[in-house]
Amino acid sequence: METTTHKPGYFPIMQVAKYASVSTKTIHRWINLGLPVYQGTTRGKVLIRPTDIDSYLTRRQTRQVDLDAMVDEVLQDIQGQRLGA
């Protein structure tokens, strides 16, 4: 049985990486980009709340691009140029 030495609701970086399905290197990059962290021990162990991961990723989501609409717009422009020429 595995015991946790961290505060409930806070995960160490390895566990956060598993939670987010990314590498620990990515978690460190996210921390540098503003992911909130908490110092868990006097030895400097970093802890992160899963809710903070969820919030961070939600803020970073980019707007979905409607490629079909973009293609239609370009085709209409091309057709308009041919008719006008």
PyMOL Python script that loads the backbone (N, CA, C, O; Angstrom):
from pymol import cmd

cmd.read_pdbstr("""\
ATOM      1  N   MET A   1       0.851  -1.183   0.000  1.00  0.00           N
ATOM      2  CA  MET A   1       0.000   0.000   0.000  1.00  0.00           C
ATOM      3  C   MET A   1       0.893   1.240   0.000  1.00  0.00           C
ATOM      4  O   MET A   1       1.833   1.341   0.789  1.00  0.00           O
ATOM      5  N   GLU A   2       0.591   2.169  -0.882  1.00  0.00           N
ATOM      6  CA  GLU A   2       1.379   3.392  -0.999  1.00  0.00           C
ATOM      7  C   GLU A   2       0.826   4.448  -0.048  1.00  0.00           C
ATOM      8  O   GLU A   2      -0.382   4.679   0.000  1.00  0.00           O
ATOM      9  N   THR A   3       1.705   5.076   0.698  1.00  0.00           N
ATOM     10  CA  THR A   3       1.277   6.154   1.592  1.00  0.00           C
ATOM     11  C   THR A   3       1.728   7.477   1.003  1.00  0.00           C
ATOM     12  O   THR A   3       2.777   7.568   0.366  1.00  0.00           O
ATOM     13  N   THR A   4       0.923   8.493   1.226  1.00  0.00           N
ATOM     14  CA  THR A   4       1.279   9.816   0.721  1.00  0.00           C
ATOM     15  C   THR A   4       1.838  10.642   1.864  1.00  0.00           C
ATOM     16  O   THR A   4       1.371  10.559   2.999  1.00  0.00           O
ATOM     17  N   THR A   5       2.842  11.436   1.546  1.00  0.00           N
ATOM     18  CA  THR A   5       3.447  12.298   2.556  1.00  0.00           C
ATOM     19  C   THR A   5       3.087  13.749   2.294  1.00  0.00           C
ATOM     20  O   THR A   5       3.679  14.657   2.879  1.00  0.00           O
ATOM     21  N   HIS A   6       2.123  13.968   1.421  1.00  0.00           N
ATOM     22  CA  HIS A   6       1.730  15.331   1.101  1.00  0.00           C
ATOM     23  C   HIS A   6       0.330  15.603   1.621  1.00  0.00           C
ATOM     24  O   HIS A   6      -0.430  14.686   1.937  1.00  0.00           O
ATOM     25  N   LYS A   7       0.014  16.868   1.700  1.00  0.00           N
ATOM     26  CA  LYS A   7      -1.288  17.301   2.180  1.00  0.00           C
ATOM     27  C   LYS A   7      -2.385  16.838   1.219  1.00  0.00           C
ATOM     28  O   LYS A   7      -2.224  16.972   0.006  1.00  0.00           O
ATOM     29  N   PRO A   8      -3.497  16.295   1.731  1.00  0.00           N
ATOM     30  CA  PRO A   8      -4.577  15.858   0.844  1.00  0.00           C
ATOM     31  C   PRO A   8      -5.052  17.012  -0.044  1.00  0.00           C
ATOM     32  O   PRO A   8      -5.200  18.145   0.412  1.00  0.00           O
ATOM     33  N   GLY A   9      -5.285  16.698  -1.316  1.00  0.00           N
ATOM     34  CA  GLY A   9      -5.732  17.722  -2.254  1.00  0.00           C
ATOM     35  C   GLY A   9      -4.592  18.417  -2.966  1.00  0.00           C
ATOM     36  O   GLY A   9      -4.819  19.223  -3.869  1.00  0.00           O
ATOM     37  N   TYR A  10      -3.382  18.117  -2.574  1.00  0.00           N
ATOM     38  CA  TYR A  10      -2.192  18.682  -3.201  1.00  0.00           C
ATOM     39  C   TYR A  10      -1.325  17.525  -3.691  1.00  0.00           C
ATOM     40  O   TYR A  10      -1.081  16.568  -2.956  1.00  0.00           O
ATOM     41  N   PHE A  11      -0.865  17.618  -4.930  1.00  0.00           N
ATOM     42  CA  PHE A  11      -0.073  16.526  -5.503  1.00  0.00           C
ATOM     43  C   PHE A  11       1.354  16.977  -5.764  1.00  0.00           C
ATOM     44  O   PHE A  11       1.584  18.136  -6.109  1.00  0.00           O
ATOM     45  N   PRO A  12       2.322  16.070  -5.601  1.00  0.00           N
ATOM     46  CA  PRO A  12       3.687  16.376  -6.034  1.00  0.00           C
ATOM     47  C   PRO A  12       3.747  16.370  -7.562  1.00  0.00           C
ATOM     48  O   PRO A  12       2.825  15.898  -8.228  1.00  0.00           O
ATOM     49  N   ILE A  13       4.820  16.887  -8.096  1.00  0.00           N
ATOM     50  CA  ILE A  13       4.939  17.070  -9.543  1.00  0.00           C
ATOM     51  C   ILE A  13       4.740  15.764 -10.314  1.00  0.00           C
ATOM     52  O   ILE A  13       4.073  15.760 -11.349  1.00  0.00           O
ATOM     53  N   MET A  14       5.304  14.667  -9.833  1.00  0.00           N
ATOM     54  CA  MET A  14       5.149  13.384 -10.531  1.00  0.00           C
ATOM     55  C   MET A  14       3.672  12.994 -10.646  1.00  0.00           C
ATOM     56  O   MET A  14       3.231  12.536 -11.700  1.00  0.00           O
ATOM     57  N   GLN A  15       2.926  13.171  -9.585  1.00  0.00           N
ATOM     58  CA  GLN A  15       1.513  12.804  -9.594  1.00  0.00           C
ATOM     59  C   GLN A  15       0.705  13.768 -10.466  1.00  0.00           C
ATOM     60  O   GLN A  15      -0.246  13.358 -11.132  1.00  0.00           O
ATOM     61  N   VAL A  16       1.082  15.039 -10.459  1.00  0.00           N
ATOM     62  CA  VAL A  16       0.407  16.023 -11.313  1.00  0.00           C
ATOM     63  C   VAL A  16       0.645  15.680 -12.784  1.00  0.00           C
ATOM     64  O   VAL A  16      -0.265  15.795 -13.604  1.00  0.00           O
ATOM     65  N   ALA A  17       1.855  15.263 -13.114  1.00  0.00           N
ATOM     66  CA  ALA A  17       2.164  14.889 -14.499  1.00  0.00           C
ATOM     67  C   ALA A  17       1.289  13.712 -14.932  1.00  0.00           C
ATOM     68  O   ALA A  17       0.783  13.693 -16.054  1.00  0.00           O
ATOM     69  N   LYS A  18       1.114  12.739 -14.049  1.00  0.00           N
ATOM     70  CA  LYS A  18       0.229  11.613 -14.372  1.00  0.00           C
ATOM     71  C   LYS A  18      -1.209  12.092 -14.523  1.00  0.00           C
ATOM     72  O   LYS A  18      -1.915  11.666 -15.436  1.00  0.00           O
ATOM     73  N   TYR A  19      -1.642  12.975 -13.629  1.00  0.00           N
ATOM     74  CA  TYR A  19      -3.009  13.507 -13.668  1.00  0.00           C
ATOM     75  C   TYR A  19      -3.281  14.206 -14.993  1.00  0.00           C
ATOM     76  O   TYR A  19      -4.353  14.046 -15.576  1.00  0.00           O
ATOM     77  N   ALA A  20      -2.303  14.987 -15.469  1.00  0.00           N
ATOM     78  CA  ALA A  20      -2.476  15.773 -16.695  1.00  0.00           C
ATOM     79  C   ALA A  20      -2.031  15.018 -17.950  1.00  0.00           C
ATOM     80  O   ALA A  20      -2.171  15.521 -19.065  1.00  0.00           O
ATOM     81  N   SER A  21      -1.494  13.807 -17.761  1.00  0.00           N
ATOM     82  CA  SER A  21      -0.999  12.980 -18.877  1.00  0.00           C
ATOM     83  C   SER A  21       0.089  13.694 -19.682  1.00  0.00           C
ATOM     84  O   SER A  21       0.087  13.681 -20.913  1.00  0.00           O
ATOM     85  N   VAL A  22       1.012  14.314 -18.955  1.00  0.00           N
ATOM     86  CA  VAL A  22       2.152  14.984 -19.579  1.00  0.00           C
ATOM     87  C   VAL A  22       3.410  14.611 -18.803  1.00  0.00           C
ATOM     88  O   VAL A  22       3.340  13.924 -17.784  1.00  0.00           O
ATOM     89  N   SER A  23       4.540  15.061 -19.284  1.00  0.00           N
ATOM     90  CA  SER A  23       5.802  14.779 -18.596  1.00  0.00           C
ATOM     91  C   SER A  23       6.034  15.776 -17.460  1.00  0.00           C
ATOM     92  O   SER A  23       5.400  16.830 -17.393  1.00  0.00           O
ATOM     93  N   THR A  24       6.952  15.416 -16.576  1.00  0.00           N
ATOM     94  CA  THR A  24       7.303  16.348 -15.498  1.00  0.00           C
ATOM     95  C   THR A  24       7.967  17.599 -16.067  1.00  0.00           C
ATOM     96  O   THR A  24       7.856  18.680 -15.488  1.00  0.00           O
ATOM     97  N   LYS A  25       8.659  17.453 -17.202  1.00  0.00           N
ATOM     98  CA  LYS A  25       9.273  18.613 -17.864  1.00  0.00           C
ATOM     99  C   LYS A  25       8.194  19.608 -18.288  1.00  0.00           C
ATOM    100  O   LYS A  25       8.382  20.818 -18.165  1.00  0.00           O
ATOM    101  N   THR A  26       7.068  19.100 -18.784  1.00  0.00           N
ATOM    102  CA  THR A  26       5.958  19.972 -19.170  1.00  0.00           C
ATOM    103  C   THR A  26       5.385  20.675 -17.949  1.00  0.00           C
ATOM    104  O   THR A  26       5.063  21.862 -18.014  1.00  0.00           O
ATOM    105  N   ILE A  27       5.255  19.961 -16.842  1.00  0.00           N
ATOM    106  CA  ILE A  27       4.749  20.582 -15.610  1.00  0.00           C
ATOM    107  C   ILE A  27       5.675  21.718 -15.182  1.00  0.00           C
ATOM    108  O   ILE A  27       5.200  22.787 -14.799  1.00  0.00           O
ATOM    109  N   HIS A  28       6.980  21.503 -15.241  1.00  0.00           N
ATOM    110  CA  HIS A  28       7.930  22.566 -14.880  1.00  0.00           C
ATOM    111  C   HIS A  28       7.786  23.761 -15.829  1.00  0.00           C
ATOM    112  O   HIS A  28       7.884  24.911 -15.399  1.00  0.00           O
ATOM    113  N   ARG A  29       7.556  23.493 -17.103  1.00  0.00           N
ATOM    114  CA  ARG A  29       7.346  24.576 -18.078  1.00  0.00           C
ATOM    115  C   ARG A  29       6.086  25.350 -17.723  1.00  0.00           C
ATOM    116  O   ARG A  29       6.082  26.580 -17.764  1.00  0.00           O
ATOM    117  N   TRP A  30       4.999  24.632 -17.368  1.00  0.00           N
ATOM    118  CA  TRP A  30       3.754  25.290 -16.983  1.00  0.00           C
ATOM    119  C   TRP A  30       3.949  26.136 -15.735  1.00  0.00           C
ATOM    120  O   TRP A  30       3.376  27.220 -15.621  1.00  0.00           O
ATOM    121  N   ILE A  31       4.754  25.648 -14.798  1.00  0.00           N
ATOM    122  CA  ILE A  31       5.038  26.414 -13.574  1.00  0.00           C
ATOM    123  C   ILE A  31       5.719  27.725 -13.959  1.00  0.00           C
ATOM    124  O   ILE A  31       5.373  28.786 -13.439  1.00  0.00           O
ATOM    125  N   ASN A  32       6.687  27.648 -14.870  1.00  0.00           N
ATOM    126  CA  ASN A  32       7.380  28.862 -15.330  1.00  0.00           C
ATOM    127  C   ASN A  32       6.442  29.817 -16.061  1.00  0.00           C
ATOM    128  O   ASN A  32       6.690  31.021 -16.115  1.00  0.00           O
ATOM    129  N   LEU A  33       5.353  29.269 -16.629  1.00  0.00           N
ATOM    130  CA  LEU A  33       4.382  30.096 -17.352  1.00  0.00           C
ATOM    131  C   LEU A  33       3.226  30.563 -16.475  1.00  0.00           C
ATOM    132  O   LEU A  33       2.310  31.226 -16.960  1.00  0.00           O
ATOM    133  N   GLY A  34       3.262  30.218 -15.178  1.00  0.00           N
ATOM    134  CA  GLY A  34       2.252  30.762 -14.277  1.00  0.00           C
ATOM    135  C   GLY A  34       1.365  29.781 -13.540  1.00  0.00           C
ATOM    136  O   GLY A  34       0.459  30.208 -12.824  1.00  0.00           O
ATOM    137  N   LEU A  35       1.586  28.485 -13.685  1.00  0.00           N
ATOM    138  CA  LEU A  35       0.799  27.516 -12.927  1.00  0.00           C
ATOM    139  C   LEU A  35       1.073  27.707 -11.436  1.00  0.00           C
ATOM    140  O   LEU A  35       2.230  27.667 -11.019  1.00  0.00           O
ATOM    141  N   PRO A  36       0.030  27.914 -10.622  1.00  0.00           N
ATOM    142  CA  PRO A  36       0.250  28.123  -9.181  1.00  0.00           C
ATOM    143  C   PRO A  36       0.818  26.876  -8.507  1.00  0.00           C
ATOM    144  O   PRO A  36       0.397  25.754  -8.787  1.00  0.00           O
ATOM    145  N   VAL A  37       1.771  27.091  -7.623  1.00  0.00           N
ATOM    146  CA  VAL A  37       2.368  25.990  -6.858  1.00  0.00           C
ATOM    147  C   VAL A  37       2.398  26.356  -5.383  1.00  0.00           C
ATOM    148  O   VAL A  37       2.252  27.518  -5.006  1.00  0.00           O
ATOM    149  N   TYR A  38       2.589  25.348  -4.572  1.00  0.00           N
ATOM    150  CA  TYR A  38       2.669  25.516  -3.121  1.00  0.00           C
ATOM    151  C   TYR A  38       3.891  24.775  -2.625  1.00  0.00           C
ATOM    152  O   TYR A  38       4.170  23.660  -3.066  1.00  0.00           O
ATOM    153  N   GLN A  39       4.614  25.385  -1.717  1.00  0.00           N
ATOM    154  CA  GLN A  39       5.746  24.702  -1.122  1.00  0.00           C
ATOM    155  C   GLN A  39       5.197  23.741  -0.081  1.00  0.00           C
ATOM    156  O   GLN A  39       4.524  24.160   0.861  1.00  0.00           O
ATOM    157  N   GLY A  40       5.478  22.471  -0.244  1.00  0.00           N
ATOM    158  CA  GLY A  40       4.902  21.470   0.628  1.00  0.00           C
ATOM    159  C   GLY A  40       5.731  21.137   1.848  1.00  0.00           C
ATOM    160  O   GLY A  40       5.189  20.715   2.869  1.00  0.00           O
ATOM    161  N   THR A  41       7.016  21.318   1.761  1.00  0.00           N
ATOM    162  CA  THR A  41       7.882  20.955   2.884  1.00  0.00           C
ATOM    163  C   THR A  41       8.971  21.996   3.053  1.00  0.00           C
ATOM    164  O   THR A  41       9.159  22.862   2.199  1.00  0.00           O
ATOM    165  N   THR A  42       9.678  21.903   4.154  1.00  0.00           N
ATOM    166  CA  THR A  42      10.799  22.819   4.382  1.00  0.00           C
ATOM    167  C   THR A  42      11.944  22.512   3.428  1.00  0.00           C
ATOM    168  O   THR A  42      12.826  23.348   3.234  1.00  0.00           O
ATOM    169  N   ARG A  43      11.942  21.331   2.833  1.00  0.00           N
ATOM    170  CA  ARG A  43      12.979  20.963   1.861  1.00  0.00           C
ATOM    171  C   ARG A  43      12.647  21.476   0.469  1.00  0.00           C
ATOM    172  O   ARG A  43      13.399  21.234  -0.475  1.00  0.00           O
ATOM    173  N   GLY A  44      11.521  22.186   0.329  1.00  0.00           N
ATOM    174  CA  GLY A  44      11.190  22.817  -0.934  1.00  0.00           C
ATOM    175  C   GLY A  44      10.387  21.963  -1.893  1.00  0.00           C
ATOM    176  O   GLY A  44      10.329  22.268  -3.084  1.00  0.00           O
ATOM    177  N   LYS A  45       9.763  20.898  -1.401  1.00  0.00           N
ATOM    178  CA  LYS A  45       8.935  20.063  -2.277  1.00  0.00           C
ATOM    179  C   LYS A  45       7.768  20.890  -2.795  1.00  0.00           C
ATOM    180  O   LYS A  45       7.060  21.536  -2.022  1.00  0.00           O
ATOM    181  N   VAL A  46       7.576  20.864  -4.097  1.00  0.00           N
ATOM    182  CA  VAL A  46       6.517  21.634  -4.745  1.00  0.00           C
ATOM    183  C   VAL A  46       5.256  20.788  -4.821  1.00  0.00           C
ATOM    184  O   VAL A  46       5.301  19.626  -5.225  1.00  0.00           O
ATOM    185  N   LEU A  47       4.135  21.374  -4.433  1.00  0.00           N
ATOM    186  CA  LEU A  47       2.841  20.709  -4.513  1.00  0.00           C
ATOM    187  C   LEU A  47       1.902  21.549  -5.369  1.00  0.00           C
ATOM    188  O   LEU A  47       2.002  22.776  -5.405  1.00  0.00           O
ATOM    189  N   ILE A  48       0.991  20.872  -6.057  1.00  0.00           N
ATOM    190  CA  ILE A  48       0.054  21.542  -6.951  1.00  0.00           C
ATOM    191  C   ILE A  48      -1.323  20.923  -6.757  1.00  0.00           C
ATOM    192  O   ILE A  48      -1.460  19.706  -6.637  1.00  0.00           O
ATOM    193  N   ARG A  49      -2.334  21.772  -6.728  1.00  0.00           N
ATOM    194  CA  ARG A  49      -3.709  21.274  -6.619  1.00  0.00           C
ATOM    195  C   ARG A  49      -4.215  20.897  -8.004  1.00  0.00           C
ATOM    196  O   ARG A  49      -3.989  21.638  -8.961  1.00  0.00           O
ATOM    197  N   PRO A  50      -4.898  19.757  -8.134  1.00  0.00           N
ATOM    198  CA  PRO A  50      -5.469  19.381  -9.427  1.00  0.00           C
ATOM    199  C   PRO A  50      -6.437  20.436  -9.964  1.00  0.00           C
ATOM    200  O   PRO A  50      -6.525  20.633 -11.176  1.00  0.00           O
ATOM    201  N   THR A  51      -7.153  21.107  -9.084  1.00  0.00           N
ATOM    202  CA  THR A  51      -8.070  22.155  -9.552  1.00  0.00           C
ATOM    203  C   THR A  51      -7.309  23.301 -10.206  1.00  0.00           C
ATOM    204  O   THR A  51      -7.818  23.940 -11.126  1.00  0.00           O
ATOM    205  N   ASP A  52      -6.084  23.567  -9.733  1.00  0.00           N
ATOM    206  CA  ASP A  52      -5.258  24.600 -10.361  1.00  0.00           C
ATOM    207  C   ASP A  52      -4.805  24.168 -11.752  1.00  0.00           C
ATOM    208  O   ASP A  52      -4.713  24.993 -12.662  1.00  0.00           O
ATOM    209  N   ILE A  53      -4.520  22.869 -11.919  1.00  0.00           N
ATOM    210  CA  ILE A  53      -4.174  22.353 -13.248  1.00  0.00           C
ATOM    211  C   ILE A  53      -5.355  22.550 -14.197  1.00  0.00           C
ATOM    212  O   ILE A  53      -5.189  23.038 -15.314  1.00  0.00           O
ATOM    213  N   ASP A  54      -6.543  22.166 -13.742  1.00  0.00           N
ATOM    214  CA  ASP A  54      -7.736  22.304 -14.577  1.00  0.00           C
ATOM    215  C   ASP A  54      -7.968  23.760 -14.973  1.00  0.00           C
ATOM    216  O   ASP A  54      -8.245  24.052 -16.136  1.00  0.00           O
ATOM    217  N   SER A  55      -7.857  24.666 -14.015  1.00  0.00           N
ATOM    218  CA  SER A  55      -8.055  26.098 -14.296  1.00  0.00           C
ATOM    219  C   SER A  55      -6.995  26.622 -15.262  1.00  0.00           C
ATOM    220  O   SER A  55      -7.303  27.370 -16.190  1.00  0.00           O
ATOM    221  N   TYR A  56      -5.762  26.229 -15.037  1.00  0.00           N
ATOM    222  CA  TYR A  56      -4.656  26.676 -15.883  1.00  0.00           C
ATOM    223  C   TYR A  56      -4.872  26.232 -17.327  1.00  0.00           C
ATOM    224  O   TYR A  56      -4.709  27.022 -18.256  1.00  0.00           O
ATOM    225  N   LEU A  57      -5.240  24.963 -17.511  1.00  0.00           N
ATOM    226  CA  LEU A  57      -5.434  24.453 -18.864  1.00  0.00           C
ATOM    227  C   LEU A  57      -6.648  25.077 -19.536  1.00  0.00           C
ATOM    228  O   LEU A  57      -6.637  25.298 -20.747  1.00  0.00           O
ATOM    229  N   THR A  58      -7.685  25.362 -18.775  1.00  0.00           N
ATOM    230  CA  THR A  58      -8.867  26.020 -19.327  1.00  0.00           C
ATOM    231  C   THR A  58      -8.516  27.411 -19.829  1.00  0.00           C
ATOM    232  O   THR A  58      -8.967  27.823 -20.898  1.00  0.00           O
ATOM    233  N   ARG A  59      -7.708  28.138 -19.056  1.00  0.00           N
ATOM    234  CA  ARG A  59      -7.292  29.489 -19.476  1.00  0.00           C
ATOM    235  C   ARG A  59      -6.419  29.442 -20.724  1.00  0.00           C
ATOM    236  O   ARG A  59      -6.446  30.369 -21.534  1.00  0.00           O
ATOM    237  N   ARG A  60      -5.661  28.390 -20.882  1.00  0.00           N
ATOM    238  CA  ARG A  60      -4.721  28.294 -22.011  1.00  0.00           C
ATOM    239  C   ARG A  60      -5.361  27.772 -23.286  1.00  0.00           C
ATOM    240  O   ARG A  60      -4.735  27.802 -24.346  1.00  0.00           O
ATOM    241  N   GLN A  61      -6.587  27.297 -23.203  1.00  0.00           N
ATOM    242  CA  GLN A  61      -7.227  26.761 -24.405  1.00  0.00           C
ATOM    243  C   GLN A  61      -7.366  27.862 -25.444  1.00  0.00           C
ATOM    244  O   GLN A  61      -7.708  29.002 -25.132  1.00  0.00           O
ATOM    245  N   THR A  62      -7.096  27.495 -26.659  1.00  0.00           N
ATOM    246  CA  THR A  62      -7.231  28.460 -27.741  1.00  0.00           C
ATOM    247  C   THR A  62      -8.569  28.271 -28.430  1.00  0.00           C
ATOM    248  O   THR A  62      -9.185  27.207 -28.361  1.00  0.00           O
ATOM    249  N   ARG A  63      -8.989  29.299 -29.074  1.00  0.00           N
ATOM    250  CA  ARG A  63     -10.256  29.269 -29.798  1.00  0.00           C
ATOM    251  C   ARG A  63     -10.157  28.266 -30.940  1.00  0.00           C
ATOM    252  O   ARG A  63      -9.156  28.219 -31.655  1.00  0.00           O
ATOM    253  N   GLN A  64     -11.201  27.469 -31.103  1.00  0.00           N
ATOM    254  CA  GLN A  64     -11.265  26.511 -32.203  1.00  0.00           C
ATOM    255  C   GLN A  64     -11.348  27.267 -33.528  1.00  0.00           C
ATOM    256  O   GLN A  64     -12.102  28.232 -33.656  1.00  0.00           O
ATOM    257  N   VAL A  65     -10.589  26.833 -34.482  1.00  0.00           N
ATOM    258  CA  VAL A  65     -10.587  27.454 -35.795  1.00  0.00           C
ATOM    259  C   VAL A  65     -11.533  26.666 -36.692  1.00  0.00           C
ATOM    260  O   VAL A  65     -11.430  25.444 -36.793  1.00  0.00           O
ATOM    261  N   ASP A  66     -12.445  27.363 -37.336  1.00  0.00           N
ATOM    262  CA  ASP A  66     -13.377  26.730 -38.266  1.00  0.00           C
ATOM    263  C   ASP A  66     -12.731  26.732 -39.650  1.00  0.00           C
ATOM    264  O   ASP A  66     -12.874  27.686 -40.415  1.00  0.00           O
ATOM    265  N   LEU A  67     -12.021  25.652 -39.954  1.00  0.00           N
ATOM    266  CA  LEU A  67     -11.294  25.585 -41.219  1.00  0.00           C
ATOM    267  C   LEU A  67     -12.229  25.599 -42.425  1.00  0.00           C
ATOM    268  O   LEU A  67     -11.910  26.197 -43.453  1.00  0.00           O
ATOM    269  N   ASP A  68     -13.365  24.951 -42.305  1.00  0.00           N
ATOM    270  CA  ASP A  68     -14.321  24.941 -43.417  1.00  0.00           C
ATOM    271  C   ASP A  68     -14.760  26.362 -43.770  1.00  0.00           C
ATOM    272  O   ASP A  68     -14.835  26.721 -44.945  1.00  0.00           O
ATOM    273  N   ALA A  69     -15.047  27.161 -42.752  1.00  0.00           N
ATOM    274  CA  ALA A  69     -15.463  28.548 -42.993  1.00  0.00           C
ATOM    275  C   ALA A  69     -14.330  29.354 -43.630  1.00  0.00           C
ATOM    276  O   ALA A  69     -14.570  30.191 -44.500  1.00  0.00           O
ATOM    277  N   MET A  70     -13.103  29.098 -43.192  1.00  0.00           N
ATOM    278  CA  MET A  70     -11.964  29.817 -43.771  1.00  0.00           C
ATOM    279  C   MET A  70     -11.788  29.454 -45.240  1.00  0.00           C
ATOM    280  O   MET A  70     -11.555  30.332 -46.071  1.00  0.00           O
ATOM    281  N   VAL A  71     -11.897  28.166 -45.566  1.00  0.00           N
ATOM    282  CA  VAL A  71     -11.751  27.728 -46.952  1.00  0.00           C
ATOM    283  C   VAL A  71     -12.864  28.321 -47.807  1.00  0.00           C
ATOM    284  O   VAL A  71     -12.607  28.805 -48.910  1.00  0.00           O
ATOM    285  N   ASP A  72     -14.094  28.287 -47.310  1.00  0.00           N
ATOM    286  CA  ASP A  72     -15.219  28.866 -48.049  1.00  0.00           C
ATOM    287  C   ASP A  72     -14.991  30.342 -48.327  1.00  0.00           C
ATOM    288  O   ASP A  72     -15.273  30.818 -49.426  1.00  0.00           O
ATOM    289  N   GLU A  73     -14.483  31.069 -47.341  1.00  0.00           N
ATOM    290  CA  GLU A  73     -14.233  32.495 -47.505  1.00  0.00           C
ATOM    291  C   GLU A  73     -13.172  32.753 -48.574  1.00  0.00           C
ATOM    292  O   GLU A  73     -13.323  33.654 -49.399  1.00  0.00           O
ATOM    293  N   VAL A  74     -12.103  31.963 -48.558  1.00  0.00           N
ATOM    294  CA  VAL A  74     -11.038  32.120 -49.554  1.00  0.00           C
ATOM    295  C   VAL A  74     -11.563  31.780 -50.944  1.00  0.00           C
ATOM    296  O   VAL A  74     -11.268  32.484 -51.909  1.00  0.00           O
ATOM    297  N   LEU A  75     -12.344  30.698 -51.052  1.00  0.00           N
ATOM    298  CA  LEU A  75     -12.902  30.326 -52.354  1.00  0.00           C
ATOM    299  C   LEU A  75     -13.839  31.401 -52.888  1.00  0.00           C
ATOM    300  O   LEU A  75     -13.838  31.686 -54.085  1.00  0.00           O
ATOM    301  N   GLN A  76     -14.635  31.998 -52.011  1.00  0.00           N
ATOM    302  CA  GLN A  76     -15.524  33.075 -52.442  1.00  0.00           C
ATOM    303  C   GLN A  76     -14.717  34.274 -52.915  1.00  0.00           C
ATOM    304  O   GLN A  76     -15.077  34.910 -53.906  1.00  0.00           O
ATOM    305  N   ASP A  77     -13.632  34.589 -52.222  1.00  0.00           N
ATOM    306  CA  ASP A  77     -12.764  35.702 -52.656  1.00  0.00           C
ATOM    307  C   ASP A  77     -12.164  35.423 -54.032  1.00  0.00           C
ATOM    308  O   ASP A  77     -12.109  36.307 -54.887  1.00  0.00           O
ATOM    309  N   ILE A  78     -11.716  34.190 -54.234  1.00  0.00           N
ATOM    310  CA  ILE A  78     -11.103  33.814 -55.526  1.00  0.00           C
ATOM    311  C   ILE A  78     -12.146  33.904 -56.630  1.00  0.00           C
ATOM    312  O   ILE A  78     -11.886  34.440 -57.707  1.00  0.00           O
ATOM    313  N   GLN A  79     -13.321  33.377 -56.347  1.00  0.00           N
ATOM    314  CA  GLN A  79     -14.389  33.419 -57.356  1.00  0.00           C
ATOM    315  C   GLN A  79     -14.789  34.857 -57.657  1.00  0.00           C
ATOM    316  O   GLN A  79     -15.048  35.200 -58.811  1.00  0.00           O
ATOM    317  N   GLY A  80     -14.842  35.693 -56.637  1.00  0.00           N
ATOM    318  CA  GLY A  80     -15.179  37.097 -56.822  1.00  0.00           C
ATOM    319  C   GLY A  80     -14.130  37.810 -57.662  1.00  0.00           C
ATOM    320  O   GLY A  80     -14.474  38.671 -58.472  1.00  0.00           O
ATOM    321  N   GLN A  81     -12.868  37.472 -57.486  1.00  0.00           N
ATOM    322  CA  GLN A  81     -11.789  38.081 -58.273  1.00  0.00           C
ATOM    323  C   GLN A  81     -11.873  37.645 -59.723  1.00  0.00           C
ATOM    324  O   GLN A  81     -11.600  38.435 -60.626  1.00  0.00           O
ATOM    325  N   ARG A  82     -12.247  36.395 -59.956  1.00  0.00           N
ATOM    326  CA  ARG A  82     -12.365  35.900 -61.338  1.00  0.00           C
ATOM    327  C   ARG A  82     -13.522  36.570 -62.054  1.00  0.00           C
ATOM    328  O   ARG A  82     -13.419  36.910 -63.232  1.00  0.00           O
ATOM    329  N   LEU A  83     -14.628  36.762 -61.338  1.00  0.00           N
ATOM    330  CA  LEU A  83     -15.794  37.404 -61.946  1.00  0.00           C
ATOM    331  C   LEU A  83     -15.525  38.877 -62.211  1.00  0.00           C
ATOM    332  O   LEU A  83     -16.028  39.437 -63.185  1.00  0.00           O
ATOM    333  N   GLY A  84     -14.743  39.500 -61.358  1.00  0.00           N
ATOM    334  CA  GLY A  84     -14.479  40.923 -61.487  1.00  0.00           C
ATOM    335  C   GLY A  84     -13.386  41.224 -62.492  1.00  0.00           C
ATOM    336  O   GLY A  84     -13.248  42.371 -62.917  1.00  0.00           O
ATOM    337  N   ALA A  85     -12.594  40.217 -62.890  1.00  0.00           N
ATOM    338  CA  ALA A  85     -11.461  40.442 -63.786  1.00  0.00           C
ATOM    339  C   ALA A  85     -11.815  40.507 -65.232  1.00  0.00           C
ATOM    340  O   ALA A  85     -10.936  40.693 -66.074  1.00  0.00           O
TER     341      ALA A  85
END
""", "prot")
cmd.dss("prot")
cmd.show_as("cartoon", "prot")
cmd.util.cbc("prot")
cmd.orient("prot")
